[in-house]
């Protein structure tokens, strides 16, 4: 018997029509049977990671409901990225039309070669925490720490600016 879990996905785009890419990702996830319960607002964010000389990102988080286990859910996220034009061989942290990251899935903790749950950077990136906490300010990691406390501990240097309303499925 499958178990329905609430999860959270992070979306990002810094190539082309960024908001359109994010909305297309919501539609594609739903078309593949994923139930999107809510979207955060969108945030314009400075690039972080290995390549910082690139356009700013538009980021948002989604609250989802799914019966998928972590590996098939990750496969779905990667399939949506490919459908929306993200090359599989692009540079890590490089420019991309869409990024769909599995951040949290219920209370699950998993560490495999392909997948780490919770996402390894969920508590260390302002561009993830701000939209995630907009969806649920009381969110905690499976081992107990509050994500709001993780956000308070981060330096303010990583630029995250409110850019627009929550994402809607394109009609």
Protein Blocks (a to p, Z undefined) as FASTA:
>chain_A
ZZddddddddddfehjlklmmmmmmmmmmmnopacfbdcdddddddedjblcbcdddddd
dddddfbdfklmmmmmmmmmmmnopafkbcehiacfbdcddfbgcjbdcddfkbccddfk
lmmcfklmmmmmmmomkbccfklpafklmmmmpcfklccddfbdcddddZZ
